[in-house]
Amino acid sequence: MSAATAVRPRDSSTRPLSVAIVGAGFGGIAAAIELKRHGISDIRILEQAPELGGTWYYNSYPGAACDVPSHLYSFSFAQRRDWSRLCSTQAEIDSYLNEVARTHDVERHIECNRKVTSCAWDEHDARWRIEFADGDRCEADAIVLATGQLNQPAYPPIEGIDAFAGHGFHSARWDHDYSLAGKRVGVVGTGASAVQFVPEVATQAARLTVFQRSGNWFMPRKNRRYPPLVRAAIERVPGVQEFRRRFMFQYCEAITAAIRHPRTIGRIAGLRSAAFMRWQLKDPDVRRKVWPDYTFGCKRVLFSSRYLPALQRRNVDVVVDPIARVVAEGIVTADGTLHELDCIIWGTGFRTTDFMFGMQIVGSQAADLRDAWADGAHAHLGMTVPNFPNMFVMYGPNTNTSGGSIIVYLEAQAAYLRQALAQLRARGARSVEVRAEVERASDRALQARFAGTAWTRCDSWYRDERGRIVANWPGYMREYLEQTRTLDPSEYRFAAPQTAAAPAQLADAPTS
Ligand code: NAP
């Protein structure tokens, strides 16, 4: 057991709250900063990687960049005026997050190379008991699961995937020591990641074969470095930075409007996308192959002016025949063709619907989160789950955004969970837990909001295997902000402190 938790006063309702945050990406850092600002400083941020950064640590593939403008894809309280371009590169974002962690004094709370394997609620002590892969343990009054939706690389269940004799790696675990120069490279997958690295790989590889299962809708984005004048204006002219952030917020809301209204706004946006794609796709064969066959906005709309031209290079082939199997020499497609390869790059995304199932989470009455979510993940406002007291999920079920910035959501979540812990302490309670009927009702209302939207019109990583959309928030950023701004204590049950005379009891909070 760690020394930090070895000595523990008995009265848990008066001693300082301890919080364990799993994950040192944007979510975990946001939560830690918010808690520290509000006087909770017994915080440990447990990170399995050797460095902080989360998705921005792992996704270091060539061309990796944000596809949301940086003035919005950054904390409201840590705005930078010197971003080099509209959508920053991975290196720039990673260094931003490191700087934020340092300047807000949360860096020293981060424990790297600490892989959490389980978190179990101890009813008697009202504590979470946390276990690590190396057998170490620690405890905390509350846990924040900030592991996100995009942290477990997915390899498709293709026959013979292990039979390949060449080199292979996933885009989220890029092998920077392997040179692609002069190689025959295969890329499987054409999502947001592949669209960023394919133009880079195309300039290095002797031959690049892109295996596509679905086409995408594209919008233009050159994402060149800002010209010095623009950069100077952002840096020096008062109000320019703030205006850009507000403008981008509204722009992102407009993308969500297009997804929410596929017959009207979505149709107009789809026409804009189609015009751009037609203009870029001079090669009729490539155009036919990559044209999407689903409603605009159902999958993530991709912003790139470089990907479609890259597919039309002489050294690049697009293969749309389904992959039949992988063999030692390469990939065999359904038409029987063997595509001989030296290297396969899996741009096949993440096990998004597994959420934090890399860990075992056991709540009160031995409730296992895996069982609680057996019919699809759900949580009140994506954060709180009945039977899991003092547990908060960041970037949890139904909080992904197709149009907005996840940072906006994460900041809202950090403030919300901080309010829950403040309420817990103000009431002298030992635990806080969302009421089951509240969570059920909010989940029903949330799922109903998908009706008629583009998200329902194709299969995507937003759905689980039953087809339920478990990843995305169905509305606008502003709606999420409104719904999470003030925690309503009547939606929660607070357990009174346990005494020898009276064991802990859950009490409905009086309406605020
Ligand atoms: P993804 O969007 O899930 O794309 C995975 C790709 O692999 C898809 O093209 C998918 O085809 C294909 N695929 C999966 N299984 C396959 C199989 N068995 N055979 C052939 N193809 C298969 O993953 P991603 O590109 O890594 O992006 C995931 C998410 O990360 C994005 O949606 C976005 O939210 C985020 N992201 C963000 C940025 C950013 O700049 N902010 C950058 C990269 C990623 P189907 O479409 O047919 O399923």
Residues whose N, C-alpha, C, O or C-beta is under 5 A from the ligand:
A	BS01	NAP	A65 C66 D67 V68 L150 P156 V188 G189 T190 G191 A192 S193 A194 F211 R213 S214 R300 G347 T348 G349 F350 W461
